[in-house]
Amino acid sequence: MVTNKATEEVGGKKRTLAVVGIMLAILIVLGVLFALMIYALRADKPSAEAGKNEASQYAYAMAEAANGMKIHYLATKPSNVRPELIHNNVTLTENTGINGGFFYGEQLLSIAVVDSLPVGRSHGKYGDGSENVRYARGTLVWDGALDELNIQIVSKASELKVKDNTRFWAQGGISMSIGDDAGWEERAIAENAPFPNDNRLRSAVVYDSQGRLYLIVSETKGTLAAFREAIIEKVGDGKLAGGIFLDGDGSSQLRSSEAMLAGDNRPVVQMLRVLK
């Protein structure tokens, strides 16, 4: 009888330990599942830090023109845009916007100026954004004192005419000559537009008669003429007043909450950023 009682006690302890072990295992599994659930909820909700540069005061659209070119664009106020140095692919930044002007290596070949200060911040050093290198080219200017946009064909930022030199920005490119369908191509060639007849990715910035600004990047490849045609057909409801072509091909890049176009994934020196 003593032996049977001892055996029963040992068996009871084993059963108790087994139950305790099972309960602990269940608690551990539940703890792991709870932790995973919390992590997933946090991952689905971007932190304030991660989205600190995400803009919202713009309208996004994508359109396909009759000639087959697909374009994406961001529409906003010119006061909500700035040329900005990035040395990165636009899609790898936290900023909303598109690529800017021409560059070679680390040096800008197009004007990129804010309040008379080139984005390279070196005051006249080659490649800092203070000139359209080698050519007088179409340069988009936002005159902040007047809140007006215009195109000026200049070689250097110092040649730009604005009401207040401390309240403007300027972005160099190639004249699009909106409203001059007969002479635009001759003007673009005079400004040495690169590879106008090749099928390449394209980018541009244009504005309408109401002063609305449109930052445009193509998803499909085409000639400069096909890209211009697509823009006139699909952007601005027939009220476009001016614009410039920007750097193209693999440099044609756009980042917004609605779309990511990385070009050929190369880094660019400068972008046109939507601030908020």
C-alpha positions in Angstrom: 0.0 0.0 0.0 2.9 2.4 0.8 4.4 1.7 -2.5 1.2 2.4 -4.4 0.7 5.7 -2.4 4.2 6.8 -3.2 3.7 5.9 -6.8 0.4 7.9 -6.9 2.2 10.9 -5.3 5.0 10.8 -7.9 2.4 10.5 -10.6 0.4 13.4 -9.2 3.5 15.6 -9.1 4.3 14.7 -12.7 0.8 15.5 -13.8 1.0 18.8 -11.9 4.3 19.7 -13.6 2.9 18.7 -17.0 -0.1 21.0 -16.5 2.1 23.8 -15.3 4.4 23.3 -18.3 1.5 23.4 -20.7 0.2 26.5 -19.1 3.6 28.2 -19.3 3.9 27.2 -22.9 0.4 28.6 -23.7 1.3 31.9 -21.9 4.6 32.2 -23.9 2.8 31.6 -27.2 0.1 34.1 -26.3 2.8 36.6 -25.3 4.6 36.1 -28.6 1.3 36.5 -30.5 0.5 39.7 -28.6 3.9 41.2 -29.3 3.6 40.4 -33.0 0.2 42.0 -33.1 1.5 45.2 -31.4 4.5 45.3 -33.9 2.1 44.9 -36.8 -0.1 47.7 -35.7 2.8 50.0 -35.2 4.2 49.1 -38.6 0.9 49.9 -40.3 0.9 53.4 -38.6 3.9 55.5 -39.8 5.6 57.4 -37.1 5.7 61.2 -37.1 9.5 61.0 -37.7 9.2 58.7 -40.8 6.6 61.0 -42.4 8.0 64.4 -41.3 8.8 65.5 -44.9 5.7 64.1 -46.5 3.8 66.8 -48.3 0.0 67.0 -48.6 -0.8 70.4 -50.2 -0.7 69.2 -53.8 -2.9 67.3 -56.2 -1.6 64.2 -58.0 -2.8 62.8 -61.4 -1.7 60.3 -64.0 -2.8 60.5 -67.6 -2.2 58.8 -70.9 -2.2 61.0 -74.0 -3.5 60.1 -77.4 0.1 59.5 -78.6 0.5 56.8 -75.9 2.8 58.7 -73.5 1.9 58.2 -69.8 2.6 61.1 -67.5 2.4 61.6 -63.8 2.2 65.1 -62.3 1.9 67.0 -59.0 0.0 70.3 -59.1 0.6 72.9 -56.4 1.3 76.6 -55.7 4.7 77.9 -56.7 5.2 79.2 -53.2 5.0 75.5 -52.0 8.0 74.5 -54.2 11.8 74.9 -53.9 14.9 73.7 -55.8 16.8 71.6 -53.3 20.2 69.8 -53.3 19.8 66.0 -52.6 22.6 64.0 -54.2 20.3 61.0 -54.2 17.6 59.3 -56.2 14.4 61.3 -55.6 12.5 58.2 -54.5 15.1 57.4 -51.8 14.5 60.8 -50.1 11.7 61.6 -47.7 10.6 64.5 -49.9 7.7 64.9 -52.3 8.7 66.2 -55.8 10.6 65.5 -59.0 14.1 65.7 -60.3 15.5 69.1 -61.2 18.0 70.4 -63.8 21.0 69.0 -65.7 24.1 67.8 -63.9 27.4 66.1 -64.4 28.9 64.1 -61.6 28.3 66.1 -58.4 28.0 69.5 -60.3 24.9 71.2 -61.4 24.8 72.4 -65.0 21.4 74.3 -64.6 20.4 77.3 -62.5 18.9 76.3 -59.1 18.6 79.3 -56.9 16.5 80.3 -53.8 16.5 83.9 -52.7 19.7 84.7 -54.8 21.5 81.8 -53.1 22.5 78.9 -55.3 21.5 75.5 -53.8 25.2 74.6 -53.8 25.8 77.6 -51.5 29.2 78.5 -52.8 28.4 81.8 -54.5 29.6 81.5 -58.0 31.7 78.3 -57.8 31.3 76.0 -60.9 28.5 73.6 -60.6 26.8 75.2 -57.5 23.5 76.1 -59.4 24.4 79.7 -60.1 24.5 79.3 -63.9 23.1 77.4 -67.0 26.6 76.2 -68.0 27.7 77.0 -71.5 24.2 78.0 -72.8 21.6 80.6 -72.2 18.6 78.5 -71.4 15.0 78.7 -70.4 14.8 79.3 -66.7 11.5 79.2 -64.7 11.3 82.0 -62.2 8.9 82.4 -59.3 8.9 86.1 -58.3 7.7 85.8 -54.7 7.0 89.6 -54.2 4.5 89.5 -57.1 3.6 85.8 -56.7 4.1 85.4 -60.5 5.8 82.8 -62.7 7.7 83.6 -65.9 10.4 82.1 -68.2 13.7 83.9 -68.7 16.4 82.9 -71.1 19.7 83.5 -69.2 23.1 82.1 -68.7 23.7 83.2 -65.1 21.4 83.6 -62.1 22.7 87.2 -61.7 20.9 88.0 -65.0 17.5 87.1 -63.6 15.0 90.0 -63.2 12.8 89.9 -60.1 11.2 92.5 -57.9 12.8 91.4 -54.7 16.1 89.5 -54.8 15.4 88.0 -51.4 12.0 86.5 -52.3 12.2 84.2 -55.4 13.4 80.9 -56.7 14.6 79.8 -60.2 15.0 76.5 -62.0 17.0 76.2 -65.2 16.1 73.8 -68.0 15.1 74.0 -71.7 12.4 76.3 -73.0 9.2 74.5 -73.8 7.7 77.6 -75.6 4.1 77.0 -74.7 2.0 78.8 -77.3 4.6 78.7 -80.0 4.0 75.4 -81.8 5.8 76.6 -84.9 9.0 77.8 -83.2 9.4 75.8 -80.0 11.6 73.1 -81.5 14.1 75.6 -83.0 14.3 77.3 -79.6 14.9 74.0 -77.8 17.7 73.1 -80.3 19.3 76.5 -79.8 19.4 75.8 -76.1 21.0 72.4 -76.8 18.2 70.1 -75.7 19.8 66.7 -75.2 18.5 63.8 -77.5 15.3 65.5 -78.6 14.5 62.8 -81.1 15.3 59.7 -79.0 12.7 57.8 -77.1 13.6 58.5 -73.5 11.9 59.2 -70.2 11.2 62.9 -69.8 10.4 65.5 -67.1 9.2 69.1 -67.1 7.7 71.8 -65.0 4.9 74.0 -66.4 2.3 76.6 -65.2 -1.1 77.8 -66.2 -2.7 81.2 -66.6 -3.9 81.0 -63.0 -0.4 80.5 -61.6 -0.8 76.8 -60.8 2.4 74.9 -61.1 2.7 71.3 -62.4 5.7 69.0 -61.8 5.6 66.3 -64.5 7.5 63.0 -65.2 6.8 60.5 -67.9 6.3 56.8 -67.1 6.8 55.9 -70.8 9.6 56.9 -73.2 9.1 59.3 -76.0 10.6 62.1 -78.0 10.7 65.7 -76.7 7.9 66.6 -79.2 5.7 63.6 -78.0 6.2 64.6 -74.4 5.4 68.3 -75.1 2.3 67.2 -77.0 1.2 64.9 -74.1 1.6 67.8 -71.6 -0.4 70.3 -73.7 -3.2 67.7 -74.2 -3.5 66.5 -70.6 -2.2 69.1 -68.2 -3.8 72.5 -67.2 -7.2 72.2 -69.1 -5.9 74.0 -72.1 -4.7 77.0 -70.0 -1.0 76.4 -69.9 1.1 79.6 -70.1 4.7 78.5 -69.9 7.2 75.8 -68.9 10.6 74.2 -69.3 11.9 70.7 -69.9 14.1 69.4 -67.1 16.7 66.6 -67.1 15.4 63.4 -68.6 16.1 59.7 -69.3 17.2 57.9 -66.1 17.1 61.2 -64.2 13.3 61.5 -64.7 12.1 60.7 -61.1 9.0 61.4 -59.0 8.1 60.7 -55.4 4.7 61.2 -53.8 2.4 59.2 -51.6 0.6 58.1 -54.7 3.5 57.1 -57.0 7.2 56.3 -57.2 9.1 56.7 -60.4 12.8 56.0 -59.9 14.1 56.5 -63.5 17.1 54.1 -63.8 17.7 54.4 -60.1 20.6 56.8 -60.5 21.2 59.6 -58.0 20.5 63.1 -59.1 22.1 66.3 -57.7 19.0 68.4 -57.3 15.2 68.2 -57.1 12.1 70.4 -57.2 10.6 69.7 -53.8 7.0 70.2 -52.7 7.4 71.7 -49.2 4.1 70.9 -47.6 
